[in-house]
Each structure stands twice: as C-alpha cells, then as structure tokens.
Amino acid sequence: MTQDEIHVLWEDLGVFTRRLRTERSERGLSPTHIQALGHLNRSGPMTAKDLAQLERVTPQSIAKTIMTLEQQRMVTRRSDPSDGRANLIDLTELGTSTLRDDRLQLTQWLTDAMDAECTDAERDLLLIAGRILRRLGHSTSPQSPSAHPRTASKP
C-alpha cells in the first residue's frame, strides 16, 4: 500500500469516527468515557491503573475520566480486597444502561446506514475490515512515541 493510499484510509476513518460522534446520545459523555465504561463492562471491576493501561493513558488522565463518571453516578469505587491501598472501579446500573443505550443508538444508525448505502458484498467487507481494524488496534507491534502515555521527565 502506498503512503497516499494510507493517507486516504486515515481520512476515511476520520470521517467515519466523526460521524459516530455526532450520532452519540447527548449525555455529555465523550468517546473516552464511553470507552472506559466499555472496558469495565467487558472486563469487570478493575483498578484505575489497569484501566489506564487498557486505555493507553496516564494515571492522571484516567483519574479525571473516573472522577467524571463517578460524579455522574456511572461508576463506583470500592476497596480492592487484594490490595488495601487500591480501589476497584465498577459500573453502576446507570453506567451499564448508559453504555447499552449508546450501543443501541449507534447500532441502529449503523444498521440503517449500511442498509441504505451498502451492497451485501460491501457489508461483508465491512465486517472483515472491522475485525482487521480491531486486530490492528490491539497490536503490540512497534509504535510511534506519541502512542505511549506521556510521563513526566525526571531531572
């Protein structure tokens, strides 16, 4: 694939991502908040450190996300029985229902858009492309320096 083709793919993914953001419910949650709720839903309660690693962000960044979700009563904190110094972050019923509603809304939009815009073959290709994009997203292959969480430099 040429650099120009990669650039076009990058732009196409950006257009699609921006459209998903406009289709989201007006709950005041960013994609980062929804993604954090999704990790908790899939993996269960976890420490802020573990959530930060999954999100590939700094502990300070995930602390802000958790605080916002906690203020909106979508997550709770409780003492980690295996480490009294740490807290486990867990979804509340509101967090679970918010995530479910968000997914239902996006699923409906994507279903309608694919039905209106895609042939059967294109829908099949999109499903395959989605699996490939997921694999690339979880890849541990060499990353650019900007892909790593930033940490303070030591003097």
Backbone as CSV, one residue per row, in Angstrom:
resi,resn,N_x,N_y,N_z,CA_x,CA_y,CA_z,C_x,C_y,C_z
1,MET,0.846,-1.168,0.000,0.000,0.000,0.000,0.898,1.240,0.000
2,THR,0.545,2.217,-0.796,1.350,3.434,-0.883,1.026,4.385,0.268
3,GLN,1.899,5.348,0.491,1.654,6.365,1.517,0.385,7.157,1.209
4,ASP,0.142,7.436,-0.069,-1.084,8.153,-0.453,-2.327,7.340,-0.109
5,GLU,-2.282,6.026,-0.349,-3.422,5.172,-0.015,-3.645,5.118,1.503
6,ILE,-2.557,5.065,2.256,-2.655,5.078,3.718,-3.281,6.393,4.178
7,HIS,-2.864,7.499,3.556,-3.418,8.807,3.907,-4.929,8.847,3.643
8,VAL,-5.360,8.319,2.517,-6.793,8.286,2.193,-7.538,7.415,3.209
9,LEU,-6.965,6.258,3.570,-7.589,5.389,4.570,-7.721,6.132,5.896
10,TRP,-6.671,6.829,6.292,-6.694,7.605,7.528,-7.816,8.654,7.493
11,GLU,-7.948,9.345,6.384,-9.019,10.342,6.242,-10.397,9.684,6.294
12,ASP,-10.537,8.545,5.621,-11.817,7.826,5.629,-12.203,7.403,7.048
13,LEU,-11.240,6.901,7.804,-11.511,6.513,9.184,-11.905,7.733,10.017
14,GLY,-11.277,8.858,9.754,-11.615,10.092,10.462,-13.042,10.539,10.179
15,VAL,-13.455,10.471,8.921,-14.827,10.848,8.554,-15.815,9.955,9.287
16,PHE,-15.556,8.666,9.295,-16.452,7.719,9.952,-16.496,7.962,11.463
17,THR,-15.338,8.177,12.077,-15.269,8.428,13.514,-16.018,9.691,13.896
18,ARG,-15.856,10.752,13.111,-16.576,11.998,13.394,-18.085,11.781,13.291
19,ARG,-18.514,10.999,12.321,-19.942,10.724,12.176,-20.479,9.954,13.373
20,LEU,-19.710,8.973,13.857,-20.131,8.237,15.052,-20.313,9.191,16.228
21,ARG,-19.400,10.130,16.377,-19.501,11.089,17.484,-20.773,11.917,17.381
22,THR,-21.171,12.289,16.159,-22.389,13.095,16.018,-23.646,12.276,16.269
23,GLU,-23.546,10.966,16.126,-24.693,10.091,16.336,-24.861,9.673,17.787
24,ARG,-23.889,10.001,18.621,-23.944,9.634,20.042,-25.048,10.391,20.745
25,SER,-25.534,9.803,21.808,-26.561,10.468,22.607,-25.985,11.711,23.269
26,GLU,-26.842,12.593,23.668,-26.442,13.853,24.290,-26.358,13.706,25.802
27,ARG,-25.596,12.779,26.286,-25.458,12.553,27.724,-24.242,13.277,28.290
28,GLY,-23.517,14.001,27.463,-22.347,14.713,27.940,-21.140,13.822,28.133
29,LEU,-21.180,12.620,27.586,-20.045,11.713,27.724,-19.216,11.721,26.455
30,SER,-17.925,11.781,26.633,-17.011,11.757,25.496,-16.782,10.317,25.057
31,PRO,-16.188,10.125,23.884,-15.819,8.767,23.482,-14.909,8.085,24.511
32,THR,-14.060,8.866,25.179,-13.184,8.314,26.222,-14.002,7.746,27.375
33,HIS,-15.050,8.473,27.780,-15.903,7.987,28.865,-16.617,6.694,28.458
34,ILE,-17.166,6.690,27.262,-17.870,5.503,26.766,-16.907,4.323,26.673
35,GLN,-15.689,4.580,26.211,-14.697,3.512,26.079,-14.332,2.943,27.455
36,ALA,-14.181,3.808,28.445,-13.873,3.341,29.804,-15.023,2.488,30.343
37,LEU,-16.261,2.939,30.132,-17.419,2.135,30.548,-17.410,0.778,29.849
38,GLY,-17.048,0.775,28.574,-16.992,-0.472,27.813,-15.959,-1.438,28.371
39,HIS,-14.775,-0.925,28.733,-13.744,-1.791,29.330,-14.252,-2.401,30.641
40,LEU,-14.890,-1.586,31.470,-15.418,-2.094,32.740,-16.526,-3.115,32.502
41,ASN,-17.332,-2.890,31.491,-18.415,-3.819,31.163,-17.863,-5.157,30.688
42,ARG,-16.842,-5.122,29.852,-16.259,-6.358,29.307,-15.398,-7.098,30.321
43,SER,-14.620,-6.346,31.121,-13.612,-6.966,31.984,-13.993,-7.028,33.451
44,GLY,-15.024,-6.296,33.841,-15.412,-6.276,35.242,-14.621,-5.237,36.019
45,PRO,-14.823,-5.207,37.341,-14.146,-4.208,38.172,-12.628,-4.306,38.021
46,MET,-11.988,-3.152,38.031,-10.525,-3.114,37.921,-9.992,-1.853,38.578
47,THR,-8.697,-1.853,38.811,-8.068,-0.670,39.392,-7.940,0.419,38.339
48,ALA,-7.756,1.636,38.806,-7.532,2.756,37.893,-6.267,2.510,37.066
49,LYS,-5.266,1.923,37.679,-4.012,1.626,36.961,-4.273,0.675,35.790
50,ASP,-5.047,-0.375,36.045,-5.363,-1.335,34.976,-6.188,-0.677,33.872
51,LEU,-7.132,0.168,34.263,-7.957,0.870,33.274,-7.101,1.823,32.441
52,ALA,-6.180,2.502,33.080,-5.271,3.413,32.356,-4.437,2.638,31.339
53,GLN,-3.967,1.461,31.720,-3.179,0.653,30.789,-4.019,0.214,29.591
54,LEU,-5.261,-0.194,29.826,-6.142,-0.586,28.724,-6.412,0.596,27.793
55,GLU,-6.581,1.771,28.374,-6.876,2.974,27.598,-5.623,3.589,26.981
56,ARG,-4.461,3.134,27.444,-3.178,3.686,26.998,-3.075,5.180,27.295
57,VAL,-3.429,5.508,28.536,-3.347,6.887,29.006,-2.616,6.909,30.340
58,THR,-2.276,8.087,30.790,-1.586,8.247,32.066,-2.561,8.031,33.218
59,PRO,-2.041,7.704,34.400,-2.905,7.593,35.573,-3.667,8.892,35.861
60,GLN,-3.030,10.028,35.620,-3.695,11.313,35.848,-4.887,11.488,34.910
61,SER,-4.719,11.088,33.676,-5.797,11.208,32.699,-6.975,10.303,33.054
62,ILE,-6.673,9.062,33.451,-7.774,8.149,33.786,-8.448,8.592,35.080
63,ALA,-7.704,9.238,35.975,-8.304,9.744,37.215,-9.386,10.776,36.898
64,LYS,-9.139,11.631,35.912,-10.150,12.621,35.507,-11.378,11.932,34.918
65,THR,-11.141,10.922,34.090,-12.247,10.179,33.485,-13.087,9.506,34.564
66,ILE,-12.414,8.853,35.507,-13.127,8.162,36.583,-13.910,9.162,37.424
67,MET,-13.298,10.309,37.717,-13.978,11.314,38.537,-15.262,11.794,37.848
68,THR,-15.193,12.045,36.544,-16.384,12.473,35.803,-17.457,11.397,35.841
69,LEU,-17.067,10.157,35.588,-18.038,9.056,35.595,-18.613,8.835,36.989
70,GLU,-17.796,9.026,38.001,-18.263,8.874,39.371,-19.252,9.991,39.729
71,GLN,-18.946,11.224,39.308,-19.856,12.339,39.565,-21.205,12.128,38.890
72,GLN,-21.196,11.457,37.746,-22.444,11.172,37.037,-23.070,9.858,37.488
73,ARG,-22.528,9.263,38.538,-23.020,8.024,39.145,-23.024,6.839,38.177
74,MET,-22.042,6.802,37.291,-21.934,5.687,36.349,-20.925,4.644,36.792
75,VAL,-20.035,5.026,37.715,-19.093,4.083,38.309,-19.026,4.340,39.817
76,THR,-18.550,3.318,40.516,-18.291,3.447,41.948,-16.881,2.959,42.223
77,ARG,-16.379,3.354,43.384,-15.077,2.860,43.850,-15.318,2.064,45.118
78,ARG,-14.557,0.977,45.251,-14.584,0.205,46.494,-13.182,-0.336,46.727
79,SER,-12.887,-0.626,47.960,-11.561,-1.101,48.318,-11.270,-2.428,47.610
80,ASP,-10.048,-2.548,47.114,-9.598,-3.781,46.469,-9.225,-4.778,47.570
81,PRO,-9.944,-5.915,47.652,-9.645,-6.878,48.725,-8.222,-7.441,48.654
82,SER,-7.614,-7.445,47.473,-6.264,-7.998,47.343,-5.177,-6.947,47.581
83,ASP,-5.559,-5.664,47.625,-4.595,-4.585,47.863,-5.345,-3.432,48.525
84,GLY,-5.249,-3.353,49.828,-5.979,-2.357,50.591,-5.669,-0.919,50.213
85,ARG,-4.543,-0.694,49.525,-4.177,0.666,49.114,-4.889,1.090,47.836
86,ALA,-5.419,0.137,47.087,-6.034,0.425,45.788,-7.557,0.329,45.872
87,ASN,-8.193,0.972,44.923,-9.642,0.891,44.782,-9.982,0.171,43.483
88,LEU,-11.082,-0.544,43.509,-11.627,-1.137,42.290,-12.705,-0.212,41.761
89,ILE,-12.677,0.015,40.470,-13.684,0.823,39.786,-14.686,-0.151,39.186
90,ASP,-15.971,0.115,39.403,-17.004,-0.793,38.912,-18.158,0.006,38.324
91,LEU,-18.840,-0.601,37.375,-20.013,0.021,36.754,-21.201,0.008,37.710
92,THR,-21.998,1.050,37.650,-23.284,1.067,38.344,-24.357,0.645,37.343
93,GLU,-25.577,0.499,37.823,-26.682,0.195,36.909,-26.851,1.315,35.883
94,LEU,-26.668,2.569,36.320,-26.775,3.697,35.390,-25.674,3.629,34.333
95,GLY,-24.453,3.284,34.735,-23.354,3.152,33.777,-23.626,2.061,32.764
96,THR,-24.144,0.939,33.240,-24.474,-0.181,32.350,-25.582,0.209,31.374
97,SER,-26.627,0.859,31.870,-27.738,1.232,30.988,-27.324,2.337,30.016
98,THR,-26.469,3.249,30.446,-25.978,4.302,29.551,-25.178,3.693,28.415
99,LEU,-24.299,2.761,28.750,-23.498,2.082,27.729,-24.398,1.305,26.776
100,ARG,-25.378,0.582,27.319,-26.303,-0.190,26.483,-27.092,0.732,25.547
101,ASP,-27.590,1.858,26.069,-28.346,2.805,25.245,-27.479,3.393,24.143
102,ASP,-26.230,3.716,24.486,-25.300,4.265,23.497,-25.059,3.254,22.377
103,ARG,-24.833,2.014,22.756,-24.588,0.966,21.757,-25.820,0.720,20.888
104,LEU,-26.988,0.720,21.510,-28.219,0.524,20.737,-28.413,1.643,19.719
105,GLN,-28.181,2.876,20.148,-28.336,4.023,19.254,-27.355,3.939,18.086
106,LEU,-26.087,3.633,18.372,-25.097,3.544,17.292,-25.353,2.335,16.397
107,THR,-25.789,1.238,16.997,-26.105,0.044,16.203,-27.244,0.328,15.239
108,GLN,-28.260,1.033,15.717,-29.393,1.368,14.851,-28.947,2.276,13.705
109,TRP,-28.139,3.290,14.024,-27.659,4.183,12.970,-26.835,3.404,11.949
110,LEU,-25.903,2.562,12.429,-25.039,1.825,11.508,-25.841,0.831,10.668
111,THR,-26.793,0.169,11.271,-27.660,-0.759,10.528,-28.397,-0.018,9.420
112,ASP,-29.007,1.104,9.770,-29.753,1.888,8.781,-28.830,2.396,7.666
113,ALA,-27.655,2.889,8.048,-26.712,3.419,7.057,-26.220,2.310,6.129
114,MET,-25.893,1.163,6.686,-25.407,0.056,5.855,-26.516,-0.467,4.942
115,ASP,-27.739,-0.534,5.450,-28.859,-0.975,4.612,-29.087,-0.011,3.455
116,ALA,-28.937,1.274,3.714,-29.192,2.283,2.685,-28.038,2.445,1.702
117,GLU,-26.814,2.248,2.157,-25.644,2.605,1.354,-24.829,1.433,0.814
118,CYS,-24.998,0.230,1.357,-24.080,-0.866,1.036,-24.782,-2.042,0.363
119,THR,-24.039,-2.682,-0.499,-24.492,-3.953,-1.064,-24.191,-5.054,-0.045
120,ASP,-24.699,-6.251,-0.291,-24.390,-7.379,0.598,-22.884,-7.620,0.659
121,ALA,-22.212,-7.555,-0.475,-20.762,-7.775,-0.522,-20.029,-6.702,0.284
122,GLU,-20.471,-5.453,0.184,-19.833,-4.377,0.936,-20.035,-4.560,2.441
123,ARG,-21.216,-5.012,2.843,-21.461,-5.278,4.273,-20.514,-6.365,4.768
124,ASP,-20.334,-7.418,3.968,-19.398,-8.476,4.341,-17.975,-7.934,4.462
125,LEU,-17.583,-7.086,3.524,-16.246,-6.486,3.580,-16.067,-5.605,4.812
126,LEU,-17.105,-4.879,5.172,-17.030,-4.034,6.370,-16.827,-4.878,7.628
127,LEU,-17.493,-6.019,7.718,-17.316,-6.897,8.867,-15.888,-7.423,8.930
128,ILE,-15.342,-7.783,7.791,-13.953,-8.245,7.738,-13.010,-7.098,8.104
129,ALA,-13.242,-5.920,7.547,-12.401,-4.762,7.844,-12.461,-4.423,9.336
130,GLY,-13.633,-4.549,9.928,-13.763,-4.280,11.363,-12.886,-5.205,12.189
131,ARG,-12.853,-6.482,11.840,-12.005,-7.439,12.564,-10.529,-7.085,12.391
132,ILE,-10.157,-6.674,11.194,-8.768,-6.289,10.947,-8.413,-5.031,11.741
133,LEU,-9.305,-4.042,11.746,-9.044,-2.811,12.499,-8.938,-3.104,13.999
134,ARG,-9.770,-4.000,14.512,-9.671,-4.385,15.927,-8.311,-5.012,16.200
135,ARG,-7.881,-5.911,15.310,-6.585,-6.568,15.486,-5.459,-5.542,15.469
136,LEU,-5.528,-4.595,14.545,-4.506,-3.553,14.492,-4.530,-2.685,15.750
137,GLY,-5.733,-2.410,16.251,-5.864,-1.603,17.454,-5.276,-2.271,18.684
138,HIS,-5.309,-3.584,18.717,-4.760,-4.334,19.850,-3.319,-4.774,19.612
139,SER,-2.771,-4.422,18.471,-1.431,-4.859,18.105,-0.382,-4.317,19.068
140,THR,0.636,-5.125,19.288,1.766,-4.683,20.104,2.993,-4.447,19.230
141,SER,2.770,-4.328,17.927,3.885,-4.059,17.020,4.450,-2.676,17.319
142,PRO,5.622,-2.360,16.779,6.268,-1.078,17.096,5.310,0.097,16.956
143,GLN,5.384,0.983,17.954,4.503,2.142,17.991,5.328,3.414,17.906
144,SER,4.676,4.456,17.445,5.332,5.755,17.440,5.407,6.262,18.867
145,PRO,6.341,7.157,19.177,6.443,7.687,20.532,5.154,8.326,21.010
146,SER,4.361,8.892,20.119,3.125,9.556,20.527,2.048,8.559,20.940
147,ALA,2.237,7.268,20.672,1.239,6.261,21.033,1.365,5.828,22.484
148,HIS,2.464,6.209,23.135,2.678,5.821,24.524,2.187,6.922,25.452
149,PRO,1.654,6.510,26.644,1.245,7.539,27.592,2.444,8.400,27.963
150,ARG,2.201,9.667,28.120,3.278,10.586,28.460,3.516,10.562,29.965
151,THR,4.755,10.577,30.312,5.115,10.645,31.727,6.029,11.840,31.916
152,ALA,6.046,12.332,33.128,6.907,13.480,33.421,8.361,13.068,33.316
153,SER,9.165,13.929,32.752,10.587,13.618,32.652,11.254,13.905,33.988
154,LYS,12.249,13.113,34.280,12.961,13.281,35.552,14.162,14.182,35.325
155,PRO,14.417,15.092,36.285,15.557,15.999,36.134,16.873,15.299,36.251
